[in-house]
Amino acid sequence: MSDTTPSAPSQIAALDAEALSLESVSLWRITWKRLFRRKSSLVGMGIILLLVFIAIMAPWLAPYDPLQVLIGIEDVKMRQAPCIHLLGCPPDQPQHLMGIDGNVRDQFSRLLYGTRLSLMVGFSTVTFAIVIGTVLGALGGYFGGWLDNAIMRVMDVLLAFPSLLLAIAIVTVLGPGLINALLAIGIVSIPAYARVVRASVLSIREMDYVSASRALGGSTAHILFGRILPNALTPLIVQGTLGIATAILDAAALSFLGLGAQPPTPEWGSMLGAERNQVFTAPHLVFFPGFAIMLTVLAFNLLGDGLRDALDPRLAHVSK
C-alpha cells in the first residue's frame, strides 16, 4: 500500500498559508471598520463615488456635446453669463447652468466630461508608476548589493528634481499632448513607490515566515511575489491613493501651461488656461473648473489620510 499521509513539511506549509490567509482577511475587516468610523474618510469616499458616477453618466447628464460650438449666440454677455430658468433666465432662451466659454461651448457639459478625463489621468498614471516602482523596489530590496545601489541611485536622481519641473522637461522633449503628459507624470512618480516598496521588503524579508518558506525550498519568485509583496501592500495603498490626487493636480498644471490635453479636449486644467483672462469679466468660467480640481484632490487626500490611519494599528485609538 502506498502511504498517502502528507509529509510534515507540506502540512506545515499548508497550515502556514491558512493562518496567513485568515490573518489577512481579519486585518482587512478591521481596516474597513476603522475606515468607516472616520467621518473625513466617508466624505472623501462619497465625493469619489459621486465623481465616478458623473464620469460614467456624463453622456446622459451633459445637455450638450462638449465639443459642440453653439450657434445663434452673438451677445458676449449672454455667452458668458450662466442662464438658469429658475433664476430668471428667459424661458425661450437655451439654459446654460455654468455659462458658455470663449469658444461658444457649454461650460457645464465640458466640466462633466472633464471629470472622466481627470479620473482616467489619476488612475492610469498611478497604476503605471505603482507597477514599475513596485518591481524596481522589490528587486532592489530583496537582492540588495549592486542592483539595489543602481536602482536607488537612479531614483535619487529623479527625486533631486521638483516633480512638476521634471514633468515639464519630459513633455517638452516628447512634445505636448495628453499621452506624453501621462507618461511624464508616471515617470516622475515612480521613485516614491519604489522607495516605499523597498523599505517594506527590507523589513519583511527577514521575518520568520519568509525564512520558513526559504527553508522549505520555495523559489525566489514565490517568496518575493507570494510571501513578501502581499504583506508590503499597506503603505503602497496609502501612497497610491494620495498619489492620484497629485497626478490629477500635475496633469491640470501641464494642461494649464498648454503641455497636456490639447484643445478642444474638455480637461479642467486646459479650461482654466483658456479662460484665465476672463477671471474678472466672467469669473465663473475659472471658478468651476478650479473648484472641481480642488474638490477631487481633497477627496483623494481625505481617503488617503483615512486609509493611513486605518492601516496603522498605532493610530487606531485616534480614529473617529
C-alpha positions in Angstrom: 0.0 0.0 0.0 1.2 3.5 -0.8 1.4 6.0 2.0 -0.9 8.9 1.3 -0.3 10.7 4.5 1.0 14.2 3.8 4.6 14.9 4.8 5.4 17.1 7.8 6.9 20.0 5.7 3.8 20.1 3.5 1.5 20.1 6.5 3.5 23.0 8.0 3.3 24.9 4.7 -0.4 24.3 4.4 -1.1 25.5 8.0 1.2 28.5 7.4 -0.7 29.5 4.3 -4.1 29.1 6.0 -3.0 31.1 9.0 -1.7 33.9 6.8 -5.0 33.9 4.8 -7.1 34.1 7.9 -4.9 36.9 9.3 -5.1 38.8 6.1 -8.9 38.6 6.0 -9.2 39.6 9.6 -6.8 42.6 9.0 -8.8 43.9 6.1 -12.1 43.5 8.0 -10.7 45.5 10.9 -9.3 48.1 8.5 -12.7 48.7 6.8 -14.3 49.1 10.2 -11.7 51.7 11.2 -12.1 53.4 7.9 -15.8 53.7 8.2 -15.5 55.2 11.7 -13.7 58.3 10.3 -16.1 61.0 9.0 -13.4 62.5 6.8 -12.9 59.2 5.1 -16.6 58.8 4.5 -16.7 62.3 3.0 -13.8 61.5 0.7 -15.3 58.2 -0.4 -18.7 59.9 -1.0 -17.2 62.6 -3.2 -15.1 60.0 -5.2 -18.2 57.8 -5.8 -20.1 60.9 -7.0 -17.3 61.8 -9.4 -17.2 58.2 -10.7 -21.0 58.3 -11.2 -20.6 61.7 -13.1 -17.8 60.2 -15.2 -19.8 57.2 -16.2 -23.1 59.1 -16.8 -21.6 62.1 -18.5 -23.1 61.4 -21.9 -26.6 61.3 -20.3 -26.1 64.2 -17.8 -24.5 66.7 -20.2 -27.1 68.7 -22.0 -24.7 69.4 -25.0 -21.8 67.8 -26.7 -18.7 69.2 -25.0 -17.1 69.9 -28.4 -20.2 71.5 -29.9 -19.9 75.1 -31.0 -23.3 76.7 -30.2 -24.7 79.0 -33.0 -27.0 81.9 -32.7 -25.4 83.4 -29.6 -23.9 86.7 -30.6 -24.1 88.7 -27.4 -20.9 88.4 -25.3 -22.7 88.9 -22.0 -25.3 86.3 -23.0 -22.4 83.9 -23.8 -20.6 84.4 -20.6 -23.4 84.6 -18.0 -25.0 81.4 -16.7 -28.6 81.0 -17.8 -30.9 79.2 -15.4 -34.6 79.3 -16.0 -35.4 79.0 -12.3 -33.2 82.1 -11.6 -34.8 84.4 -14.2 -33.4 83.2 -17.5 -36.0 83.8 -20.3 -37.9 80.5 -21.0 -37.3 80.9 -24.7 -33.5 81.0 -24.3 -31.4 77.8 -24.0 -30.4 77.0 -20.5 -26.6 77.0 -19.7 -26.0 76.3 -16.0 -22.4 77.5 -15.9 -22.4 79.8 -18.9 -20.7 79.5 -22.2 -16.9 79.6 -22.7 -15.0 81.9 -25.0 -15.3 79.4 -27.9 -19.1 79.3 -27.5 -19.3 75.8 -25.9 -21.4 74.8 -22.9 -19.2 75.0 -19.8 -21.4 72.6 -17.8 -21.1 69.9 -20.4 -17.4 70.3 -20.6 -17.0 70.2 -16.9 -18.9 66.9 -16.7 -16.7 65.3 -19.4 -13.6 66.7 -17.7 -14.4 64.5 -14.7 -14.0 61.4 -16.8 -10.6 62.6 -18.2 -9.3 63.7 -14.8 -10.1 60.4 -13.1 -8.6 58.5 -16.0 -5.4 60.6 -15.7 -5.1 59.9 -12.0 -5.7 56.2 -12.1 -3.7 55.4 -15.2 -0.6 57.3 -14.2 -0.6 55.9 -10.6 -1.1 52.4 -11.9 1.8 52.8 -14.3 4.0 54.2 -11.5 3.0 51.6 -9.0 3.7 48.7 -11.3 7.2 50.0 -12.3 8.0 51.3 -8.9 6.9 48.0 -7.2 9.1 45.9 -9.4 12.1 48.1 -9.0 11.7 48.5 -5.3 11.1 44.8 -4.7 14.1 43.7 -6.7 16.4 46.2 -5.1 15.2 45.4 -1.5 15.2 41.7 -1.9 18.5 41.1 -3.7 20.4 44.1 -2.4 24.0 44.7 -3.4 24.9 46.4 -6.7 21.4 46.0 -8.1 19.9 47.8 -5.1 22.5 50.6 -5.3 22.0 51.1 -9.1 18.2 51.3 -8.8 18.2 53.6 -5.8 20.8 55.9 -7.3 18.6 56.4 -10.4 15.6 57.0 -8.1 17.7 59.6 -6.1 18.5 61.4 -9.3 14.8 61.6 -10.3 13.9 62.8 -6.8 16.5 65.5 -7.0 14.3 67.5 -9.3 10.9 69.0 -8.4 8.3 66.6 -9.9 6.3 69.2 -11.8 9.5 70.8 -13.3 10.8 67.3 -14.3 7.4 66.5 -15.9 7.5 69.8 -17.8 11.0 68.9 -19.1 9.9 65.4 -20.2 6.9 66.7 -22.0 9.0 69.4 -23.7 11.3 66.7 -25.1 8.5 64.3 -26.1 6.1 67.0 -27.3 2.8 68.4 -25.9 -0.1 66.1 -25.7 -2.2 64.1 -23.2 -0.4 60.8 -23.6 3.0 62.4 -23.2 1.8 64.2 -20.1 0.5 61.0 -18.6 3.9 59.3 -19.3 5.8 62.2 -17.8 3.7 62.2 -14.6 4.0 58.5 -14.3 7.8 58.6 -14.7 8.3 61.3 -12.0 6.0 59.3 -9.7 8.0 56.1 -9.9 10.7 56.9 -7.2 8.1 57.4 -4.4 6.6 54.0 -4.9 10.0 52.3 -5.4 11.3 53.6 -2.1 8.1 52.7 -0.2 8.2 49.1 -1.6 12.0 48.8 -1.0 11.6 49.8 2.7 8.8 47.3 3.2 10.7 44.5 1.5 13.8 45.2 3.6 11.8 44.8 6.8 9.7 41.8 5.7 12.4 39.6 4.1 13.9 38.7 7.5 10.5 37.6 9.0 10.2 34.1 10.3 7.6 33.0 7.8 9.8 34.1 4.9 12.7 32.2 6.4 10.5 29.1 6.7 9.4 29.4 3.1 13.0 29.7 2.1 13.9 26.6 4.2 11.1 24.6 2.6 12.6 25.2 -0.8 10.4 28.0 -2.1 11.6 29.7 -5.2 12.8 33.3 -5.3 9.7 34.3 -7.3 7.3 32.6 -4.9 8.9 34.1 -1.9 9.1 37.6 -3.3 5.8 37.8 -5.1 3.8 35.3 -3.0 5.1 36.0 0.5 6.7 39.4 0.8 4.9 41.7 -1.6 1.3 40.8 -0.4 2.4 41.9 3.1 4.1 45.1 1.7 0.9 46.5 0.2 -0.3 48.5 3.1 2.0 51.6 2.7 1.7 51.2 -1.1 -2.1 51.6 -1.0 -1.9 54.7 1.1 0.8 56.2 -1.1 -1.2 55.3 -4.3 -4.4 57.0 -3.0 -2.5 60.2 -2.2 -0.6 59.9 -5.5 -3.9 60.0 -7.5 -4.6 63.5 -6.1 -1.0 64.6 -7.0 -1.3 63.2 -10.5 -4.6 65.0 -11.2 -3.1 68.2 -10.0 0.1 67.8 -12.1 -2.0 67.0 -15.2 -4.1 70.1 -14.7 -0.9 72.2 -14.3 0.6 70.8 -17.5 -2.7 71.3 -19.4 -2.9 74.9 -18.0 0.5 75.5 -19.5 -0.5 74.1 -22.8 1.6 70.9 -22.5 -1.1 68.4 -21.5 -4.5 67.9 -23.1 -4.8 70.0 -26.2 -7.9 72.0 -27.3 -10.7 71.3 -27.7 -10.4 68.3 -25.3 -12.5 69.0 -22.2 -9.9 69.0 -19.4 -10.1 71.1 -16.3 -6.6 72.4 -16.5 -6.9 73.4 -20.1 -10.3 75.0 -19.4 -8.6 77.1 -16.7 -5.8 78.1 -19.1 -8.2 79.0 -21.9 -10.3 81.3 -19.7 -7.7 82.8 -17.4 -8.0 86.2 -19.0 -11.8 86.2 -18.1 -11.1 86.0 -14.3 -12.6 89.5 -13.8 -15.2 89.7 -16.5 -16.5 86.1 -16.2 -15.1 84.6 -13.0 -17.4 81.6 -13.1 -15.6 80.3 -16.1 -12.5 80.0 -14.0 -14.1 79.2 -10.7 -16.0 76.0 -11.7 -13.0 74.1 -13.2 -10.8 75.2 -10.3 -13.3 74.1 -7.8 -13.7 70.7 -9.5 -9.9 70.2 -9.3 -9.8 71.3 -5.6 -12.8 69.0 -4.7 -11.2 66.0 -6.4 -7.8 66.4 -4.9 -9.4 67.0 -1.4 -11.5 63.8 -1.8 -8.5 61.6 -2.5 -6.4 63.3 0.2 -9.2 62.6 2.8 -9.5 59.0 1.7 -5.7 58.6 1.8 -5.4 60.0 5.3 -8.2 57.7 6.4 -6.5 54.7 4.9 -3.2 55.6 6.6 -4.8 55.8 10.0 -6.9 52.7 9.5 -4.0 50.6 8.4 -1.7 51.8 11.2 -2.5 50.0 14.5 -0.7 52.7 16.4 -3.3 55.2 15.2 -6.3 53.0 15.9 -7.1 54.8 19.1 -7.4 58.2 17.5 -9.8 57.0 14.7 -13.0 58.9 14.8 
